[in-house]
Structures are given as C-alpha cells and as structure tokens.
Amino acid sequence: MNEIIVVAPANTMKHLNACMIDIGKSNLLKLGYKVSISEESFRDVNNIAGTIEERASSINRAISDKSAEIIMAVFGGYNSNDLLQYIDFSLMKKLNKKLFGYSDITCLLNAYYAVTGGCAYHGPGFGTFCDPNISDDTVASFTKVLNINDEKYEVKQPETTASDLWFMKPGYGPREWVTHPQWTVVNEGEAKGILVGGNIESLLNLIGTKYCPEFKDKILLIESSFNTDPNRFRMWLSHLNLCNVFDKINGLLIGNFTACTRKNLSDSLLKNMLSDYVPKHVPILINFSSSHTDPILTVPIGGEIYVRLQKNIGKIFISTDNREQKEVL
C-alpha cells in the first residue's frame, strides 16, 4: 500500500479534530493510501505549524522517507514562503515525490518547478479529504492525474459547486451544492504550455526571487481565497501586469470564485478588469474548477496544458509530461 505523509507548511492543523482526521484517513485509505502525519503539523506558533526550522524539517523528512509516494499539505494559510531556501527540492525530484496542495502551498509547488523543472500538483489537501461529503469530481481528478503517466486527457467542467463552511456544521454537512458557473471564454484562441501559478496572493510572494518560475510561453492559473475584495483582486492583477507577466504567457485560467466573493466580483466585472491588463491574443477561461471552491480539480504545476477556447466552449487537456526537466545534481 502506498503512503501519504501529511505536512503543514503554513497554518497549524492543531484545531482539526480527531473525527475529521479519521475521515480524511478513511477516504484516502479507500483509494489505496495509508496516511501518516508529521508531528510538527500540530504545533502552533501564532497559528503557524511551528518555527521555520520545524516546518522545513518535517518536509525534508517526508522527502527522505522512502515509503511515502506523496507529500500532501493539510491545507494552506500563510508563510509557506518561509521555507523555500531550506527544502531539499533536488532530493524531492530525484526520489520522484509527488507534492500536493493549494492556496498558500502555491509557493512550494511553483518553487519546486522553478528549481528542478519537476511537476507538482495543485489540488486537494488532506483537509479536503476530511469532508465526509467530498465531491466525486475531486476524488476522480486526484486519482486520474496520479495514473496518467505521459498521456493527456480532457478536463471537464463539474455540474455543481459549493463553497460553504462545511467543517463548521454539526456532522460536517449537508453541503450547499449549486449549479457550477459556466466555464466562460473571455478571449478565444488555442494555446499550449507548461502550467504555473495557483493562488494569486501567494504567487506574488515569489516574484523577484529565484523560486519564481519563468512566465514566458506558460499557461498561467490564478485563483483567490475566500471572500476576496474586488479592488484587492484588481491590485494583484495590476501587479502581475507591471511585472509584464501577461505579455509573456500563452494562456490564462481564472479559478472559480467562492460564493461570498461573487456577491461583489461578478463575471462581468472580472472581464472588465482583465481587459485592462491582458492582451486580446491571450486565450482566457474564467470559472475554472481549481480554486478555493469544491470540487477542486487536480492540475500539474510543471505539466503541460492545452487550451482550446472558441466562443463559449472551453476545452482543456492536461499532461504531467514536460520537456523542461532540469538536471538535478
């Protein structure tokens, strides 16, 4: 049986109760994975899972553990970028460890690709699997990506979505599923490239460092956290624009917003923002299901993405293969 080691590079999992942890382990066991959790994950220093040294040490032990195939962040939070200069990304690449997470784990996923050319996975964290009503689409996408080898497959829009605070409900449910916003084409076109990005706020922390991936000819994914203020999102877009990111990329995917964000940041407002910054020749798809909403589809940071966007039909194909592998000494 394969093993997953759960780590907490950012926020502590101290407040994740035993019942939820058992649900997470059970859901992953059904998929053939035994779960172990690093002891540092439960430490709490101002809601962060330990000191820089403690958090980095937990990840490096997970990298060295030959029994573990996957290193999975429990969830995001803040300050994963503390750890970048202390993580042995080269050994992670040599041992072909699969790193999973989203939100602030964006820092680690992109740094791994920038340093080694290897592929990491923007997708569910352990906390996602602690939901007793976890989406079938989330599970299917997670499983598919782990088994595609060098082939490519089409990613399709889920029928429903939810962004309710299920973990605060008695019995952790029921979920508040609604019709998924249509994957909407803003700029038409066809493009391919290596996927980079993730949470926009965390990605911006990498710009100007050696841990930031090159954006030239890439497909960029950006998504935002719970209850994002529209003017704040515009500020982040402006920052990327001032860094000439949008002039370099081949395509852009914008993640589905949570319900509370949508109250103030509609599709029409988002399109107007994008028109101020992104050239018309760059294909854009909005409402992509890889964000802080459920389901969260797993996509490879450092893997190749194909986008075909025509009128209101968006087709996306992914592969974990890329041809930019760097030599690891």
C-alpha positions as CSV (number, residue, x, y, z in Angstrom):
1,M,0.0,0.0,0.0
2,N,1.3,3.5,-0.9
3,E,1.8,6.0,1.8
4,I,0.9,9.7,2.0
5,I,2.8,11.9,4.5
6,V,0.8,14.9,5.6
7,V,2.7,18.1,6.4
8,A,1.7,21.6,7.5
9,P,4.0,24.2,5.7
10,A,1.7,27.1,6.7
11,N,-1.2,27.0,9.2
12,T,-1.3,24.5,12.1
13,M,-3.7,21.6,12.0
14,K,-3.9,21.7,15.8
15,H,-7.6,22.6,15.5
16,L,-8.5,19.8,13.1
17,N,-10.3,17.4,15.5
18,A,-9.7,13.6,15.7
19,C,-13.0,12.8,14.0
20,M,-12.1,14.9,10.9
21,I,-8.7,13.4,10.8
22,D,-10.1,9.9,10.9
23,I,-12.5,10.8,8.0
24,G,-9.5,12.0,6.0
25,K,-7.5,8.9,6.6
26,S,-10.5,6.7,5.7
27,N,-11.2,8.5,2.5
28,L,-7.6,8.1,1.3
29,L,-7.5,4.5,2.5
30,K,-10.3,3.7,0.1
31,L,-8.1,5.0,-2.7
32,G,-5.2,2.7,-1.5
33,Y,-3.2,5.2,0.6
34,K,-2.0,4.8,4.1
35,V,-1.7,8.2,5.8
36,S,0.9,9.4,8.4
37,I,1.0,12.9,9.8
38,S,4.2,14.7,10.7
39,E,4.3,15.6,14.4
40,E,5.2,19.2,13.6
41,S,1.8,19.6,11.9
42,F,0.1,20.0,15.3
43,R,2.5,22.7,16.6
44,D,1.1,26.2,16.9
45,V,3.2,29.4,16.8
46,N,0.7,32.2,16.1
47,N,-1.4,29.7,14.1
48,I,1.6,28.6,12.1
49,A,2.7,25.0,12.4
50,G,5.9,25.6,14.2
51,T,9.1,27.5,13.5
52,I,10.7,27.8,10.1
53,E,13.2,25.1,11.1
54,E,10.4,22.7,12.4
55,R,8.3,23.1,9.3
56,A,11.2,22.7,6.9
57,S,12.4,19.7,8.8
58,S,9.1,17.9,8.6
59,I,9.0,18.3,4.8
60,N,12.6,17.2,4.4
61,R,11.9,14.1,6.5
62,A,8.9,13.3,4.3
63,I,11.1,13.7,1.2
64,S,13.7,11.3,2.6
65,D,11.1,8.7,3.7
66,K,11.3,6.0,1.0
67,S,7.9,4.5,2.0
68,A,6.0,7.7,1.0
69,E,4.9,8.3,-2.6
70,I,3.0,11.5,-1.9
71,I,3.7,14.6,0.3
72,M,0.4,16.3,1.0
73,A,-0.2,19.6,2.7
74,V,-3.0,19.6,5.2
75,F,-4.2,23.0,3.9
76,G,-2.7,26.4,3.2
77,G,-2.7,29.5,5.2
78,Y,0.3,31.9,5.3
79,N,4.1,31.8,5.3
80,S,5.0,28.7,3.2
81,N,7.5,31.0,1.5
82,D,9.5,31.0,4.8
83,L,10.6,27.5,3.9
84,L,11.8,27.8,0.3
85,Q,15.6,28.1,0.9
86,Y,15.5,25.2,3.4
87,I,13.6,22.5,1.4
88,D,15.6,19.9,-0.5
89,F,13.8,20.2,-3.8
90,S,16.6,18.4,-5.6
91,L,16.2,15.3,-3.5
92,M,12.4,15.5,-3.9
93,K,13.0,15.4,-7.7
94,K,15.5,12.5,-7.5
95,L,13.1,10.4,-5.4
96,N,10.1,11.4,-7.6
97,K,8.0,12.5,-4.7
98,K,4.6,13.9,-5.6
99,L,3.8,17.2,-3.8
100,F,0.1,18.1,-3.4
101,G,-1.7,21.2,-2.1
102,Y,-3.3,24.5,-3.0
103,S,-3.8,28.0,-1.6
104,D,-0.5,29.1,0.1
105,I,1.1,25.8,-1.0
106,T,1.3,27.6,-4.4
107,C,4.7,28.9,-3.1
108,L,6.1,25.4,-2.8
109,L,4.6,24.0,-6.0
110,N,6.0,26.7,-8.2
111,A,9.3,26.8,-6.4
112,Y,9.7,23.1,-7.0
113,Y,9.2,23.6,-10.7
114,A,11.4,26.7,-10.9
115,V,14.3,24.9,-9.1
116,T,14.1,21.5,-10.7
117,G,11.8,21.5,-13.6
118,G,9.8,18.8,-11.9
119,C,6.0,18.5,-11.7
120,A,3.9,19.2,-8.5
121,Y,0.2,19.1,-8.1
122,H,-2.3,22.0,-7.4
123,G,-5.2,20.0,-5.9
124,P,-6.8,18.8,-2.7
125,G,-5.0,18.9,0.6
126,F,-5.6,16.5,3.4
127,G,-8.2,18.8,4.8
128,T,-10.2,18.4,1.6
129,F,-10.4,14.6,2.2
130,C,-11.6,15.2,5.8
131,D,-15.0,16.2,4.3
132,P,-17.4,13.2,4.6
133,N,-19.2,14.5,1.6
134,I,-16.1,15.1,-0.6
135,S,-17.0,15.6,-4.2
136,D,-16.7,12.7,-6.6
137,D,-15.2,15.1,-9.1
138,T,-12.4,16.0,-6.7
139,V,-11.6,12.3,-6.0
140,A,-11.8,11.3,-9.7
141,S,-9.5,14.1,-10.8
142,F,-7.0,13.3,-8.0
143,T,-6.9,9.7,-9.0
144,K,-6.7,10.4,-12.7
145,V,-3.8,12.7,-12.5
146,L,-1.8,10.1,-10.5
147,N,-2.3,7.5,-13.2
148,I,-2.0,9.3,-16.5
149,N,1.8,8.8,-16.9
150,D,2.7,10.7,-20.1
151,E,-0.7,10.7,-21.8
152,K,-3.0,13.6,-21.8
153,Y,-6.7,13.8,-21.0
154,E,-9.5,16.3,-21.2
155,V,-10.6,18.1,-18.0
156,K,-14.3,18.8,-18.0
157,Q,-16.5,21.3,-16.0
158,P,-18.2,19.8,-13.0
159,E,-22.0,20.2,-12.8
160,T,-22.2,21.6,-9.3
161,T,-20.0,23.6,-6.9
162,A,-20.0,24.6,-3.2
163,S,-18.0,27.0,-1.0
164,D,-19.9,26.7,2.3
165,L,-18.1,26.3,5.6
166,W,-18.9,22.6,5.9
167,F,-16.3,22.0,8.6
168,M,-18.2,24.3,11.0
169,K,-21.5,22.4,10.6
170,P,-22.7,19.7,13.0
171,G,-21.9,16.4,11.4
172,Y,-20.0,18.4,8.7
173,G,-22.9,18.8,6.4
174,P,-25.0,18.8,4.4
175,R,-23.1,20.7,1.6
176,E,-24.7,23.6,-0.2
177,W,-24.3,22.5,-3.8
178,V,-25.4,24.8,-6.5
179,T,-25.0,24.8,-10.3
180,H,-21.4,25.4,-11.3
181,P,-20.8,28.7,-13.0
182,Q,-20.2,28.1,-16.7
183,W,-16.5,27.9,-17.8
184,T,-16.6,31.1,-19.8
185,V,-14.3,32.1,-22.7
186,V,-13.1,35.7,-22.4
187,N,-10.5,35.7,-25.2
188,E,-10.8,33.0,-27.8
189,G,-7.7,31.1,-29.1
190,E,-5.7,27.9,-28.8
191,A,-2.5,27.6,-26.8
192,K,-0.3,25.1,-25.0
193,G,2.4,25.5,-22.4
194,I,3.7,24.4,-19.1
195,L,1.2,25.3,-16.3
196,V,2.4,27.6,-13.5
197,G,0.6,29.6,-10.8
198,G,-2.2,28.9,-8.3
199,N,-3.3,31.3,-5.6
200,I,-2.5,34.8,-6.9
201,E,-1.6,36.3,-3.5
202,S,0.9,33.6,-2.7
203,L,2.3,33.6,-6.2
204,L,3.1,37.3,-5.9
205,N,5.4,36.4,-3.0
206,L,7.7,34.6,-5.4
207,I,8.2,37.3,-7.9
208,G,11.8,38.7,-7.8
209,T,13.1,35.5,-6.2
210,K,14.9,32.5,-7.8
211,Y,11.8,30.4,-6.7
212,C,9.5,32.2,-9.2
213,P,9.0,30.3,-12.5
214,E,9.6,32.0,-15.8
215,F,6.3,33.0,-17.3
216,K,7.3,33.1,-21.0
217,D,5.2,30.7,-23.1
218,K,3.4,29.4,-20.0
219,I,-0.2,28.8,-19.2
220,L,-1.0,30.7,-16.0
221,L,-3.5,29.7,-13.4
222,I,-4.6,32.3,-10.9
223,E,-7.3,31.9,-8.2
224,S,-8.1,33.8,-5.0
225,S,-9.0,32.9,-1.4
226,F,-12.4,33.0,0.4
227,N,-14.2,36.4,0.3
228,T,-11.8,38.3,-1.9
229,D,-12.4,42.1,-2.2
230,P,-12.7,43.1,-5.9
231,N,-10.3,46.0,-5.6
232,R,-7.7,43.8,-3.9
233,F,-8.0,41.3,-6.8
234,R,-7.6,44.2,-9.2
235,M,-4.5,45.3,-7.3
236,W,-3.0,41.8,-7.7
237,L,-3.8,41.7,-11.4
238,S,-2.1,45.1,-11.8
239,H,1.0,43.8,-10.0
240,L,1.3,40.9,-12.5
241,N,0.8,43.4,-15.3
242,L,3.6,45.7,-14.1
243,C,5.8,42.6,-14.0
244,N,5.0,42.0,-17.7
245,V,3.5,38.6,-16.9
246,F,0.5,38.9,-19.2
247,D,2.7,39.9,-22.1
248,K,4.7,36.7,-21.7
249,I,2.1,33.9,-21.2
250,N,0.4,31.8,-23.8
251,G,-2.9,31.4,-21.9
252,L,-4.8,32.3,-18.7
253,L,-7.1,30.3,-16.5
254,I,-9.0,32.1,-13.7
255,G,-10.2,29.9,-10.9
256,N,-13.9,29.8,-9.8
257,F,-14.7,32.3,-7.0
258,T,-16.3,31.4,-3.7
259,A,-20.0,32.4,-3.3
260,C,-19.2,35.3,-1.0
261,T,-16.6,36.7,-3.4
262,R,-19.2,36.5,-6.3
263,K,-21.5,38.9,-4.5
264,N,-19.1,41.7,-5.3
265,L,-16.9,40.3,-8.1
266,S,-19.2,39.2,-10.9
267,D,-18.1,37.7,-14.2
268,S,-18.8,41.0,-16.0
269,L,-16.7,43.0,-13.5
270,L,-13.9,40.4,-13.8
271,K,-14.0,40.6,-17.6
272,N,-13.6,44.4,-17.4
273,M,-10.6,44.0,-15.1
274,L,-9.0,41.5,-17.4
275,S,-9.5,43.7,-20.5
276,D,-7.3,46.4,-18.8
277,Y,-4.4,44.1,-18.4
278,V,-4.4,41.0,-20.6
279,P,-3.7,41.3,-24.4
280,K,-6.6,40.2,-26.6
281,H,-4.4,37.5,-28.2
282,V,-4.0,35.6,-24.9
283,P,-6.8,33.0,-24.6
284,I,-8.6,33.3,-21.2
285,L,-11.0,31.0,-19.5
286,I,-12.8,32.0,-16.2
287,N,-14.6,30.0,-13.5
288,F,-12.1,27.1,-13.8
289,S,-12.6,24.5,-11.1
290,S,-9.3,24.6,-9.4
291,S,-9.6,27.1,-6.6
292,H,-11.0,27.6,-3.0
293,T,-14.3,26.1,-4.1
294,D,-15.4,22.4,-4.4
295,P,-14.8,20.4,-6.4
296,I,-11.1,21.2,-6.8
297,L,-9.7,19.6,-9.9
298,T,-6.0,18.5,-9.7
299,V,-3.7,20.1,-12.3
300,P,0.0,19.7,-12.7
301,I,2.2,22.7,-11.9
302,G,5.1,22.0,-14.3
303,G,3.0,19.8,-16.5
304,E,1.8,20.7,-20.0
305,I,-1.6,22.2,-20.6
306,Y,-3.5,22.6,-23.8
307,V,-6.4,25.1,-24.1
308,R,-8.9,25.4,-27.0
309,L,-11.3,28.3,-26.4
310,Q,-13.9,29.0,-29.0
311,K,-17.0,31.2,-28.4
312,N,-18.3,29.8,-25.2
313,I,-16.7,26.4,-25.5
314,G,-13.6,25.8,-23.4
315,K,-11.6,22.6,-23.8
316,I,-8.7,21.9,-21.6
317,F,-6.3,18.9,-21.8
318,I,-3.5,18.2,-19.3
319,S,-0.4,16.1,-19.1
320,T,2.1,15.6,-16.4
321,D,4.8,15.4,-19.1
322,N,7.1,18.3,-19.8
323,R,10.3,18.8,-21.7
324,E,11.9,21.3,-19.4
325,Q,13.3,18.9,-16.8
326,K,16.4,20.4,-15.3
327,E,19.5,18.4,-14.3
328,V,19.5,17.6,-10.6
329,L,22.9,17.3,-9.2
